Amino acid sequence: MEGQAERAQSGPTRFRARLRELISAANVIKPNDLVIERVLSSTKWFDYCFISPATATKLFADCYVDAYRAAWARNFDVVESQNRRGLFKAPSFANPRPTTKERRDLTGLWKARQFADELGVPYDFFCRTAFQFVLDAGMRRLPQPNQLYSGRWRDSLADAIRLAWDEQRAANTIYPSLPQFQLDADRGASAQARHIRWCVDLLRLKHGAPYQIANLVYQRRVLAEVAALSEFGEERVEQAKALALSCEPSDMPSLTVYDFVPACGFVPYAYEADAVECTGCHFRDKCGAAQEGMLERVTKRFGSSDPVRQRERDAGRERVARYRAKSKSGPRKDDVFPVTDSKAQFIIE
């Protein structure tokens, strides 16, 4: 009971931290890339369906580093691999004035993570498969995050990861671990409905094996018995029940409303009233009410509702101002070169 109370009290704290992190992310990530989070909510791997994109990006970075070291040990040097990261530093959106390199690295990780979400695979699986693919294709170095979604690799890498994921599911399935997908935790979330469809498709892939039905229906408790009966018939479900007698059902932890905020929830620019993903979302009203407030907070903190674009404009104005100042000062003596026509001169800008 004490642990449940602590978890309930930590909900608002975690939620406020999530909002602060999303506001900070808007200082680095362009609105177009924030909007995409709404679409990715219907494709990403289930374990990431209730964490913010900023948190997911940090998780992706950890998986990238682990996969980088593993690939280095396997393909180059085992001893040296422990000192390899592939990243200059751990990603953080907390810095209010990130350097150009930090912004570039964070954006590369964000968009690489989005690519993994688009494919619907776990981040560690994505990174390990991607590294092996590019090495097998002849690349002599392990790719940086921005290279993983570059035009050179994107299509062929996507095909390779989809193929490897199909093989993984058929041979040794990776199951989602979040308690939010247990039937007792149903909140009508679109991710929960998608997970049920995934379970049925998985059982079809496994040919309705009774031990698989027992696992999902009676042990993990993520699929209703009636759904298994409808799909695979009474005989197999009875066999699954017999197998389940020796199974310990998964525990159901205490969850709060904060545990069911969708991944795209409260992301600046992500909400759109008429979007398919928003119209059917259980958090629609809360996201709609919060969208304007989130943009106001971004503006208050960074001076613009689109800090990335504002920074580009400011940099452009600074370049023009420098150019004009240089033009007014006139050419330096060593910038003037005589040509065949003594009345003409070349000025090197």
Order of alpha helices (4+ residues) and beta strands (2+ residues): alpha-alpha-alpha-alpha-alpha-alpha-alpha-alpha-alpha-alpha-alpha-alpha-alpha-alpha-beta-beta
